[in-house]
Amino acid sequence: MHIKILAGCLLFFSLAFLSCRGRFTHPNRVIVIQPLGEFPSAQSEMVYRQLSKINPGIIVRAAIPLPAATYYPPRDRYRADSLIKYLSRFGHADTVVIGLTNKDISATKNDIKDWGVMGFGYKPGNACVVSSFRLSKANQQEQFYKVAIHELGHTQGLPHCEEKTCFMRDAEGGNPLNEENDFCPACKSFLKGKGWRLK
């Protein structure tokens, strides 16, 4: 009798352990892609394919409307800080939600109340947002991906990097994305420690 009970307990805890392990096979979080408004589904799919290379735990959700409360009428923009607060409701401790939009977004920077940005994310945190509005039309897909992994890097705790060719470089109000070609060794090592599959 005692042996059967013991065996049953061991089986229960083994299944519980495997269930938890099945959710995350490495330290990195699950990435939830959340299109906002009339964001092109083809571009969402492109982001999904690219992010799957560094983290196989990807979920793509159906598009949802941009929250009216995040709109900033004086500049015809959406507030990025309000958007990520909204998006964080859809995640939990083991997920990072990345919002995708083609609308202009902005955030407060130092003493500037409304600073236009390409992306914005908690550092660290569970939400970020990326916009295609300020990107080059010639190579928008490549630039969009660079902004996406930059903001995801912030959610993992990475600050801006001084290396001019690093994906974590601060745009400083411009668009230096064509000069960025990879994470620098320090940023790459940090993200590998978080479970990112980087070469």
N, C-alpha and C positions, 0 to 999 in steps of 0.2 A: 504493500500500500504506500509506504513512505517513498519507495523508489519510484513509483508511478507519479506521485505528487511532485517529487523532485524533478523528474523528467519533464513533466508538464510545465513546471515553472521555468526550467531552462529553455524549453521550446518557445514559451511566451516571450521571454526576454530576448532571445535570439531574433525572433521575428520583429520585435519592437526596434531592436538595434538596426536590423537590416532595412526596416521601413524608413528610419531616420537617415541612414546612410544613402538610401536610394534617392532621396531628395537632392543631396549635394555630395557628389563624389570627390570634391576638392573644396578648398576654403573659399573660393569665389562665390559670390551671390548669384541668384537667378536674375537675369535682366528681363524686365518687362517693357516691351516697346509699345508706347501708347500714342498713335496718331491723333492729332488734334485738328478739328475743323475739316476742311477739304484738302487734306494733305494727300498727295498722290500715292495710291496703293503700291505702284511699281517702285517708288522710292523707299517705301517702308520695307518692301521685300528685299531691296538692295542692302539696306542697313542690316536687316536680319541675316542675310548671307554673310556679310562681312564680319559682323559681331560673333557669329557662330564659330568663326575660326579661332577666336581668342577665348570664348566661353560657350560651350555647347548648351548650357542651360538658358535658352531664350524662349520667351513667349511673346507673340504678337497679338495684340487685342484689336478689336474693331474700333474704328475712329469714333471719337466722341466730340460734341461741340466744344468750342473754346468757351470757358466760363465767362459769362457776361461781367461778373464782378472783377475780373482781372483786366478789363479793358480800360485804357487811359485815353479818354477823348481829346485832351489838348494836343496830343501828338499822334493820334490815330495809331496807337501801339497797344500791345498787351504787356502787362508787368510780369517780367520773368520771375521775380521773387514770389509774387502771388500765385503764379502758375505752379511752381514747384511745391509750394505749400499745399495747393489743391491736389497735385499728383501724389504727394506723399501719403494721402489717405488711401490710395489704392494698393499700397505696398505694405510690407511688414518688416520685421527685423532681418529677414533672410532674402529680401529682394531689393533691387534698385529699379525704379521706374524712370524711363527716359521718354519725355514727351517730344514729339516731332511736329513742327509747324512750318508753314511758309509765310507766316505773318511777322511783321516787325515786332521785336520784343525789346524791353529795356529794364534797367535796374538802377538803384541808387549807387553811385560810386563816389566815395569821399564826400565833397560838398556839392556834387552835381546830383540833383534829384532824379533826373530822367536821362540816363546814359544808354544809348543804343548798343545792344550786344548781339553776338552771334549765338551765344549759349550761356547757360547759367546753371550752377549746381551747388548743392550743399557740400561742405568739405569738413569732415566726412558726412555722409548722409545716405538717404535712400531715394532721392529724387533729383532729376536734372531735366533741362529742356534745351532743345537745339532748334535753331531757325535757319532756313535757307535764304531768308530775305536779303541779307547783306553779302551773300557769297557771289563769287565770280560765275557768270553764266556759262563761260567756256568750259570749265571743269567743275561744275557744281557738285556732282556726285562724289568726286574725290575729296573736295573741300568739306562737304557735309559729313563724311565719315571721320575726317580729322577732328572736326569740332565735336562730334559725338564721343569719340574715345577720349578727347581732352576733358569733357565734362564728366564722363564716367570715371576718369582718373581722379578728378576732384572728389567724387563720392567715396572713393576708396581711401581718401586722406591725403592725396598728393597736392602740394602747393604749386604755384607757377614756377617755371624753371628758367634759369638764365641762359641756357643753351639755345641759340637762335634756331637750330634745326630740330629741336625737340618738340614733340606734339603738345607738351605742357607749357610751351612758351605763352607769355601774356601778349594778347593781340594789341593792347594799349591803344585801342580806338581805331586801329587799321585792320588790314587783312594780309598778314604775313604767311598765310597757309601754304602758299606755293614754295616757301623756303623750308618748310618742315618736312622731314622725310622719315622720322622714326622717333621712338622714345630714346632719350639719352641713356647711357649705361646705368646711371643711378636710378632714374625713374623706372626703367625696365626691370631692374633687380627688385625694386619695391613691389611692382605689380606682379611679378612672378611669385613673390612671397605671398601674394593674395590669391594665387591660383590661376592667374591669367596665363594663357598659352601663347607666349611670345617667343619668337625665334631670337 
